[in-house]
Amino acid sequence: MAHFVRAAVEIGLSTEPANLVLELLRNIRADIARLDEKAATKAELRSQVADLRSELQSLRADVASDFIGVNAKMETLRNETSEQIAGLRRVVVEYHSAVLGHGVLISGLEARVRRMEQHVGLPGMGSE
C-alpha cells in the first residue's frame, strides 16, 4: 500500500493526507482572518474609548468652569441680599424710632382699636 501512495504522489493524484493538510491550512487562515478582525475591532474600541475619555475630560473642565461661575454669581447675590437686609433693618429701626418718638406704640394702638370695636359692636379686623 505504501508503494501505491508513493506512486500516486509521483503521478500528482491527491491523497487523503494532502487534503487534510490543505484543510488545516484553510482553517488556520480562517482563524488568522478572524483574529485580524478581532484585533481591528479592539483597535477601534480603544480609539473610541480614548475619544470618550477626552470628551469626558472636556466635560469635566466645562462643569468645573460653570461651577466656578455659578459660585461667583451666588456670592454676588448673597452680598446684594445682605446689603438689602441691612438697608431694611435700618429703615425698620428708623420707623420704630419715629413712631416711638411720637409717643405711639403700635401694639397700644391695636389694643385701643380692639376696645373701640368691641364698644361700638363692630366685627374685629381679623374676622372679615
C-alpha positions as CSV (number, residue, x, y, z in Angstrom):
1,M,0.0,0.0,0.0
2,A,2.9,2.4,0.8
3,H,4.1,1.7,-2.8
4,F,0.7,2.8,-4.1
5,V,0.7,6.1,-2.2
6,R,4.2,6.9,-3.4
7,A,3.1,6.2,-6.9
8,A,0.0,8.3,-6.6
9,V,2.0,11.3,-5.2
10,E,4.5,11.0,-8.1
11,I,1.7,11.0,-10.6
12,G,0.1,14.1,-8.9
13,L,-3.0,12.5,-7.6
14,S,-4.3,14.0,-4.5
15,T,-4.2,11.7,-1.5
16,E,-6.1,12.0,1.8
17,P,-3.1,13.3,3.9
18,A,-2.6,16.1,1.4
19,N,-6.3,17.1,1.6
20,L,-6.0,17.0,5.4
21,V,-3.0,19.4,5.3
22,L,-4.9,21.7,2.9
23,E,-7.9,21.7,5.1
24,L,-5.8,22.5,8.2
25,L,-4.1,25.4,6.3
26,R,-7.5,26.8,5.3
27,N,-8.7,26.5,8.9
28,I,-5.5,28.3,10.1
29,R,-6.0,31.1,7.5
30,A,-9.7,31.5,8.6
31,D,-8.6,31.6,12.2
32,I,-6.0,34.2,11.4
33,A,-8.6,36.3,9.5
34,R,-10.9,36.2,12.5
35,L,-8.1,37.2,14.8
36,D,-7.2,40.1,12.5
37,E,-10.9,41.2,12.6
38,K,-10.9,41.0,16.3
39,A,-7.7,43.0,16.5
40,A,-9.1,45.6,14.2
41,T,-12.3,45.7,16.4
42,K,-10.2,46.1,19.5
43,A,-8.2,48.9,18.0
44,E,-11.4,50.7,17.0
45,L,-12.8,50.2,20.6
46,R,-9.5,51.5,22.0
47,S,-9.8,54.5,19.8
48,Q,-13.4,55.1,20.8
49,V,-12.5,54.7,24.5
50,A,-9.7,57.3,24.0
51,D,-12.2,59.7,22.3
52,L,-14.7,59.2,25.1
53,R,-12.1,59.8,27.8
54,S,-11.0,63.1,26.1
55,E,-14.7,64.2,25.8
56,L,-15.2,63.3,29.5
57,Q,-12.2,65.4,30.4
58,S,-13.5,68.3,28.4
59,L,-16.9,68.0,30.1
60,R,-15.3,67.9,33.5
61,A,-13.4,71.1,32.6
62,D,-16.7,72.7,31.4
63,V,-18.6,71.7,34.5
64,A,-15.8,73.0,36.8
65,S,-15.8,76.3,34.9
66,D,-19.5,76.6,35.1
67,F,-19.4,75.7,38.8
68,I,-16.9,78.5,39.5
69,G,-19.1,80.9,37.6
70,V,-22.2,79.9,39.4
71,N,-20.4,80.2,42.8
72,A,-19.3,83.7,41.9
73,K,-22.9,84.7,40.9
74,M,-24.2,83.2,44.1
75,E,-21.7,85.1,46.2
76,T,-22.7,88.3,44.4
77,L,-26.4,87.6,45.1
78,R,-25.6,86.8,48.7
79,N,-23.8,90.1,49.1
80,E,-26.6,92.0,47.4
81,T,-29.2,90.3,49.6
82,S,-27.2,91.0,52.8
83,E,-27.0,94.7,51.8
84,Q,-30.7,94.8,51.2
85,I,-31.4,93.2,54.5
86,A,-29.1,95.7,56.3
87,G,-31.0,98.5,54.5
88,L,-34.3,97.1,55.5
89,R,-33.2,96.8,59.1
90,R,-32.1,100.5,59.0
91,V,-35.5,101.5,57.7
92,V,-37.4,99.5,60.3
93,V,-35.2,100.9,63.1
94,E,-35.8,104.4,61.8
95,Y,-39.6,103.8,61.5
96,H,-39.8,102.4,65.1
97,S,-37.7,105.4,66.3
98,A,-40.1,107.8,64.6
99,V,-43.2,106.0,66.0
100,L,-41.7,105.9,69.5
101,G,-40.6,109.5,69.1
102,H,-44.2,110.5,68.6
103,G,-45.1,108.6,71.7
104,V,-47.2,105.9,69.9
105,L,-46.7,102.2,70.2
106,I,-48.3,100.1,67.5
107,S,-49.3,97.4,70.0
108,G,-51.0,100.1,72.1
109,L,-52.9,101.3,69.0
110,E,-54.1,97.8,68.2
111,A,-55.4,97.3,71.7
112,R,-57.2,100.6,71.6
113,V,-58.8,99.8,68.2
114,R,-60.0,96.4,69.5
115,R,-61.6,98.1,72.6
116,M,-63.3,100.6,70.4
117,E,-64.6,97.9,68.0
118,Q,-66.0,96.0,71.0
119,H,-67.5,99.1,72.5
120,V,-69.2,100.1,69.2
121,G,-70.1,96.5,68.3
122,L,-68.1,96.2,65.1
123,P,-66.6,92.9,64.0
124,G,-62.9,92.6,64.5
125,M,-60.3,93.3,61.8
126,G,-59.3,89.6,61.5
127,S,-62.9,88.4,61.2
128,E,-63.7,89.8,57.8
